[in-house]
Amino acid sequence: MSLFHANDVSIVLAIAGAALVTYGMRLGGLLLAGRLPRNGGFRRFMEALPGTILLSLVAPGIVSAGVLGGAAALTTALCAWKTKNVLLAMLLGMGIVALGRWIG
């Protein structure tokens, strides 16, 4: 009896392929970073990128949570803007969602 089945080999190959692609992308980014412009429009684009990526990850959750998600997101944003304390803002938003789910 064989220790490995065809599925086991496929899984190992898929994981190895994903690892190679991931580290290839990272290496490519490191090698390319020195050639990118560091001023002008490209710099503004790169500075805005983390926020847009975060928003693209968070927005579907807010929409799927409905009015409660919208209220929590708005409260979180206002708290972060006023207090400049992101941890407090996140805790407030999570508390609103938890309280809303507990009540409703």
C-alpha positions, 0 to 999 in steps of 0.5 A: 500500500502506498503512503501517498495518494494522487490527492496528497501529491496534488495538495502538496503541489498546490501548496508549493505552487502557491508558496512559489508565487507568493515569494516570487511576488514579494521578491519582484516587489523588492527588486522593482521598488528601487526603480519606482518614482518617489515623487509626484502622482505615483507617490500619492497613489502608493500612500493611498493604497493601504487605505483603499485595500483596507476599505475593499476588505471591510466594505463587504462586511459592512454592507452585509451587516445592514443598518447595524454594520453601517452604524458601527462603521460610521461610529468607528470612523468618527471615533477614530477621527476625533480621538486619533485612537484606532484601538478605541474606535475598533473596540467601540465598533465591535461593541456596537455590533455585539450589542446589536446582535445581542439585542436583536 
